[in-house]
Structures are given as C-alpha cells and as structure tokens.
C-alpha cells in the first residue's frame, strides 16, 4: 500500500510503520521455513471440538508480513459469492480491476497447450506486468497418481484449468501459486516465493516514501473536536515513544489480528471489554475483535492396501488437487429462481 500510494505522479509524503525488522534475506532463505523466525507465537483459545487443544497460528513479524510464510495460494474469489454476500463497492466488478492489476500471470508466457488457458481468456481474466508473479503448477513433475486423480475428477464433476475464470468456478483444479519463476518461458523453471516485500519494496527509492521498520504502533490519535476523525498514531521506535500526525489520512492495515487490537487499544471496540482495562472509549463498537473465521488446514493420515509412489511435496512442485464446492453448496441453500434472477444461469 505504501509503495502504491507513493507512486508517481502522486506527490504525497508516505510514512509506513512496520513492526517487523528489515528483511535482508537471500532468495533461499525467503523460500525456507520462516515460521519460527520473528514469530509472536499466537495460539487460539481452547477448541471445543479438539478436546480443548490450542491451535498455533503462525505469523511473521518482518517487512512483507505473513506473506513471507503463507501457502502462496493464488486463487480468485468466487464471483457468485462476492455478488451475493458482499456489500456494494465490494462486488466482483469492483474488485476485478485490482485483481488483474497486481498480476504477472503465467498464461502470457507459456503456450495454451500447457496452461489450458486460451489466449482470449488469458487477456480477459488475467493481468500482465503486475508486481506479483503467478506461477503454474509443475505438471511434468507430478506422478501418474495425481494425473489419474485429475482424469477421474474430470469425468465426475469436471476439471478446471483456470479457476480464476468466473464463468466456470466449480470443479477440481491444481493450485497456482504466488511464485516468481527464474525463467518465465520455461514451464519447469525453478521458482521462489513471491510476497509483498519481494514484489513492491526492493529497489524502491523515493524521496516521498519512508518505511520505518521495527516500529510498533501503540494506538491511534483522534481529533479532540471530532472523535470520528483519526489524525495520527503513537508508536514506539528504539525504546522511545513518538507521535506522527497526518496531513492527509491515516490508513490502518495491520492484518486480521493486529488491526482490531490497535483499534481496541485506541478506544474503538466493545465498552464491556475496554473500560475494565482503563481504555478511554472513543467509539462503542461491539463487533471489533469478533467474527474472525480462520481457515484450518486439516491433514489426514491413512494406510493404503498397496504401495503408492511418493508425491512431490515441495514449495515449488506441489500440485494440490482442490474441489471448489462452496458455490454449489450455497446454490443448494438458496431457491434456484433467486439465483437465476439475480445472477443469470451462466454464473449460478
């Protein structure tokens, strides 16, 4: 966000405060297991359906944030669900221009005989020359077992070569990833992790952009005469407390964990939670800090009756076969005529 806001011809002076430290990692280190480095070690509350067990939530405090350790899954949201469930201004047509603006998609560099994406669909549904690379699954390195599963899936519910195409977002597909190929024209090229740090920050040297790392935001500062307006932030840097006052606006973009935390520390949240802690209430909002839903990764171990080949399990070779069933489930929960009247049969 800081990189975008400071782009020419913008003349804004941008100060980005990041709790993490500067990332001077090699490409190999970026692609390694960073879950134990600069990790605040967040755990869930005891889970009722896991016999009270706590679930660890890996995070990364460093420039680039948790994008440095996530699964890099590059999958567009469901057009149907966006248009049915999300508010005005957040529908598919509102978000789609930004989806393709960030992309540098592999369908522009590899032939459609490999990608399964036609030239017309590539130009319509994917972006080129964006800051973040999207790399294809490495089909040639997949064992025959996965290929057989793909064929069986294609016979039953259908196999999608391009889940990002909103005209057909139901079926099985191999996951594409936010990864940067060493040679974009080689479908088997080695790749490294693509993150916000790698995509936006290296080489950026602008007099109107200052990125202050190892700076912890403590709270927001609101206008005394109009508490609905945020005018700055209080932050800690190298053991000292500072206040930054904005001439234009303050943008809070601290992720799903730290954003509600900073709001609550600033007096925006449930009064019943904040008053006992001595936090002055600026705005009562009972929903701040609630309604968080995390996507769990569940692994199943089982024994087979016959020996199976080893699957390629690596960051640049994994080919996860996924089943996109959310849209079908949602369609079954709603009357069919509502779906057709609101979206049209080609989307429903």
C-alpha positions in Angstrom: 0.0 0.0 0.0 2.8 2.4 0.8 4.5 1.6 -2.5 1.3 2.3 -4.4 0.5 5.5 -2.6 3.9 6.9 -3.2 4.0 6.1 -7.0 4.3 8.9 -9.5 2.5 11.2 -10.2 1.4 11.1 -6.5 3.1 13.9 -4.5 2.0 12.6 -1.1 4.6 12.0 1.6 4.1 8.5 2.9 5.3 7.1 6.2 4.9 3.4 6.7 5.3 2.0 10.2 6.1 -1.7 10.3 6.6 -3.7 13.5 8.9 -6.2 11.7 12.6 -5.8 11.0 14.3 -5.2 7.7 14.4 -8.3 5.5 17.9 -8.8 4.1 17.4 -12.5 3.3 18.7 -14.4 0.4 16.3 -16.0 -2.1 17.0 -19.4 -0.5 16.2 -18.0 3.0 13.0 -16.4 1.7 11.9 -19.8 0.4 12.7 -21.6 3.6 10.7 -22.3 6.7 10.4 -18.9 8.5 7.6 -19.9 10.8 9.9 -19.9 13.8 11.7 -16.6 13.0 10.2 -13.4 14.2 7.0 -15.2 15.2 4.9 -13.8 18.1 3.6 -17.4 18.8 -0.1 -16.8 18.7 -2.3 -19.6 19.9 -6.1 -20.0 19.7 -8.3 -20.4 22.8 -9.1 -24.0 23.7 -11.1 -25.6 20.9 -14.3 -27.4 21.9 -14.1 -30.0 19.1 -10.3 -30.7 19.6 -10.6 -31.8 23.2 -9.6 -28.4 24.4 -6.4 -28.3 22.4 -4.8 -25.0 21.4 -4.1 -24.3 17.7 -1.0 -22.4 16.8 -1.4 -19.5 14.3 2.0 -18.9 12.6 2.7 -15.2 11.9 5.7 -13.4 10.7 6.9 -10.0 12.1 9.1 -8.7 9.2 8.7 -6.5 6.2 6.3 -8.4 4.0 4.4 -9.8 7.0 2.9 -13.2 7.0 3.1 -13.3 3.2 6.7 -14.5 3.9 5.5 -17.8 5.3 2.0 -18.4 3.9 1.0 -21.1 1.4 1.1 -18.6 -1.6 -2.3 -19.8 -2.9 -3.3 -17.7 -5.8 -7.0 -18.2 -6.3 -9.5 -15.6 -7.2 -12.7 -15.3 -5.0 -16.0 -16.7 -6.2 -17.8 -14.2 -8.4 -21.1 -15.7 -7.3 -20.4 -15.4 -3.6 -19.0 -11.8 -3.9 -22.1 -10.6 -5.7 -24.5 -12.4 -3.4 -22.9 -11.7 0.0 -20.6 -8.7 -0.1 -21.8 -5.1 0.2 -21.9 -2.5 -2.5 -18.5 -1.4 -3.6 -17.1 -4.9 -2.9 -18.7 -6.8 -5.7 -16.8 -8.7 -8.4 -16.8 -5.8 -10.9 -15.4 -3.5 -8.2 -12.5 -5.8 -7.2 -11.7 -7.4 -10.5 -9.6 -4.4 -11.9 -7.4 -4.6 -8.8 -7.0 -8.4 -9.1 -5.5 -8.2 -12.6 -3.5 -5.0 -11.8 -1.3 -6.9 -9.3 -0.8 -10.0 -11.6 2.0 -11.1 -13.8 0.3 -14.3 -14.9 2.0 -17.3 -16.5 -0.6 -17.6 -19.3 1.1 -14.7 -21.1 4.4 -16.5 -21.2 3.5 -20.2 -21.7 1.5 -21.7 -24.6 -2.1 -22.5 -24.1 -1.3 -26.2 -24.9 0.4 -26.3 -21.5 -1.7 -23.9 -19.4 -5.1 -24.9 -20.7 -6.0 -21.2 -20.9 -6.8 -19.8 -24.3 -5.2 -16.5 -25.4 -8.6 -14.8 -25.3 -9.3 -15.9 -21.7 -5.8 -15.0 -20.6 -6.3 -11.4 -21.8 -9.8 -11.2 -20.3 -9.2 -12.7 -16.9 -5.6 -12.2 -16.1 -3.1 -9.4 -15.7 0.4 -8.9 -17.2 3.4 -6.8 -15.9 1.9 -6.5 -12.4 4.3 -6.7 -9.5 3.4 -10.2 -8.2 4.1 -13.2 -10.3 1.7 -16.1 -10.5 3.4 -19.4 -11.5 1.7 -22.6 -12.8 1.6 -26.0 -11.2 4.6 -28.1 -12.5 2.5 -30.7 -14.3 5.5 -32.5 -15.7 6.8 -33.3 -12.2 3.6 -34.7 -11.0 3.4 -38.5 -10.6 0.9 -40.5 -12.6 -1.2 -40.9 -9.5 -2.2 -37.3 -9.4 -2.7 -37.3 -13.2 -5.1 -40.2 -12.8 -7.0 -38.4 -10.0 -7.3 -35.4 -12.3 -8.8 -37.5 -15.0 -11.2 -39.2 -12.7 -12.3 -35.8 -11.4 -12.8 -34.5 -14.9 -15.1 -37.5 -15.6 -17.2 -36.8 -12.5 -17.6 -33.1 -11.7 -15.1 -31.5 -14.2 -11.5 -30.3 -14.1 -10.8 -26.6 -14.3 -7.6 -25.4 -15.9 -8.3 -21.9 -14.8 -10.3 -21.3 -11.6 -9.9 -17.5 -12.0 -12.3 -17.6 -14.9 -15.6 -16.6 -13.2 -17.8 -18.2 -15.8 -16.7 -21.7 -14.5 -15.6 -21.8 -10.9 -16.8 -25.2 -9.9 -14.8 -28.4 -10.1 -11.3 -29.7 -9.3 -8.2 -27.8 -10.2 -4.5 -27.7 -9.5 -3.4 -24.8 -7.3 -1.5 -22.0 -8.9 0.8 -20.0 -6.6 2.3 -16.6 -6.0 5.8 -17.6 -7.1 8.5 -15.9 -9.2 10.0 -18.2 -12.0 13.6 -17.8 -12.8 12.7 -18.3 -16.5 9.1 -17.4 -17.3 9.2 -19.1 -20.7 10.2 -22.5 -19.1 7.2 -24.3 -17.6 9.7 -26.3 -15.4 11.7 -23.3 -14.2 12.7 -23.2 -10.5 10.7 -20.5 -8.6 11.0 -18.5 -5.4 8.3 -17.2 -3.1 6.5 -14.0 -4.3 5.5 -11.8 -1.4 4.5 -8.1 -0.9 8.1 -7.5 0.3 9.7 -9.1 -2.8 7.2 -7.5 -5.2 6.9 -3.9 -4.0 9.8 -2.9 -1.9 13.2 -3.9 -3.2 14.8 -1.1 -5.3 12.1 1.4 -4.3 14.0 4.7 -3.6 11.6 7.6 -3.5 12.0 10.9 -1.6 8.3 10.8 -0.6 8.4 7.3 0.9 9.8 6.4 4.3 9.5 2.9 5.7 10.3 2.7 9.4 10.9 -0.9 10.4 10.9 -2.2 14.0 8.3 0.5 14.8 5.4 -0.7 17.0 2.1 1.3 16.7 0.6 1.7 20.2 -2.6 3.5 19.4 -4.4 5.9 17.1 -4.8 9.6 17.8 -8.3 11.1 17.2 -9.3 14.7 16.8 -10.4 16.2 20.1 -13.2 18.2 18.5 -14.3 15.4 16.1 -13.5 11.9 17.5 -14.7 10.3 14.3 -11.5 11.6 12.6 -8.1 10.0 13.1 -5.3 12.4 12.9 -2.2 10.4 13.7 -0.6 7.5 15.5 1.5 6.9 18.6 4.4 4.5 18.1 7.5 3.1 19.8 10.8 3.1 18.0 14.1 2.1 19.5 12.8 2.5 23.0 11.3 5.9 22.5 7.7 7.0 22.1 6.8 9.2 19.1 3.6 10.7 17.6 3.1 11.0 13.9 0.5 13.5 12.7 -1.0 13.0 9.3 -1.7 15.9 6.9 -4.0 13.8 4.7 -5.1 10.5 6.3 -4.2 7.5 8.4 -4.6 4.0 7.0 -4.7 1.1 9.4 -3.6 -2.0 7.6 -2.2 -4.3 10.3 -3.8 -7.6 9.4 -6.7 -9.6 10.9 -5.0 -9.9 14.3 -3.4 -6.6 14.9 -5.9 -4.3 13.2 -8.7 -4.9 15.8 -6.1 -5.0 18.6 -4.9 -1.5 17.7 -8.5 -0.2 17.4 -9.3 -1.5 20.8 -6.2 0.0 22.4 -7.3 3.3 20.8 -10.7 3.1 22.4 -12.7 1.7 19.4 -14.4 -1.5 20.4 -16.8 -3.1 23.0 -17.2 -0.9 26.1 -17.5 -4.0 28.3 -14.1 -5.2 27.3 -12.2 -1.9 27.3 -13.5 0.0 30.3 -12.3 -2.6 32.9 -8.8 -2.1 31.3 -8.9 1.6 31.7 -9.1 2.3 28.0 -11.0 5.6 27.2 -13.9 4.9 24.9 -13.8 6.8 21.6 -16.4 4.8 19.7 -18.5 1.9 21.0 -18.4 -0.9 18.5 -19.3 -4.4 19.8 -18.1 -6.1 16.6 -14.4 -5.0 16.8 -12.5 -8.1 17.7 -15.3 -10.5 16.9 -16.4 -12.6 13.9 -12.9 -13.8 12.9 -13.0 -17.1 11.0 -9.8 -18.9 10.3 -9.3 -21.4 7.5 -8.0 -24.5 9.2 -5.5 -26.9 7.4 -6.5 -30.4 8.2 -4.2 -33.3 7.4 -5.4 -36.9 7.3 -3.0 -39.9 7.7 -4.1 -43.3 6.5 -2.7 -46.6 5.4 -3.2 -48.0 1.9 -3.6 -51.6 0.8 -0.9 -51.2 -1.9 2.3 -49.2 -2.2 1.9 -45.8 -3.8 4.5 -43.5 -5.3 5.8 -40.6 -3.3 4.1 -37.3 -4.1 6.3 -34.3 -4.9 5.9 -32.3 -1.7 7.9 -29.1 -2.1 7.0 -25.4 -2.3 7.7 -25.2 -6.0 6.4 -28.6 -7.0 3.3 -29.3 -5.0 0.1 -29.8 -7.1 -2.8 -29.7 -4.7 -6.0 -31.1 -6.3 -8.7 -28.9 -4.8 -12.5 -29.1 -5.0 -14.4 -25.9 -5.3 -17.7 -26.8 -3.7 -18.7 -23.6 -1.9 -20.6 -22.2 -4.8 -22.6 -25.4 -5.3 -23.3 -25.6 -1.6 -24.6 -22.0 -1.5 -26.7 -22.6 -4.5 -28.4 -25.5 -2.9 -29.2 -23.5 0.2 -31.0 -20.8 -1.8 -34.0 -21.1 -4.1 -32.9 -21.8 -7.6 -35.1 -19.0 -9.0 -33.4 -16.4 -6.8 -30.1 -17.4 -8.2 -31.2 -17.2 -11.8 -33.0 -14.0 -11.3 -30.1 -12.2 -9.6 -27.0 -13.6 -11.4 -28.1 -15.4 -14.5 -27.6 -19.1 -15.2 -24.1 -18.7 -16.5 -22.9 -17.6 -13.1 -25.2 -19.8 -11.0 
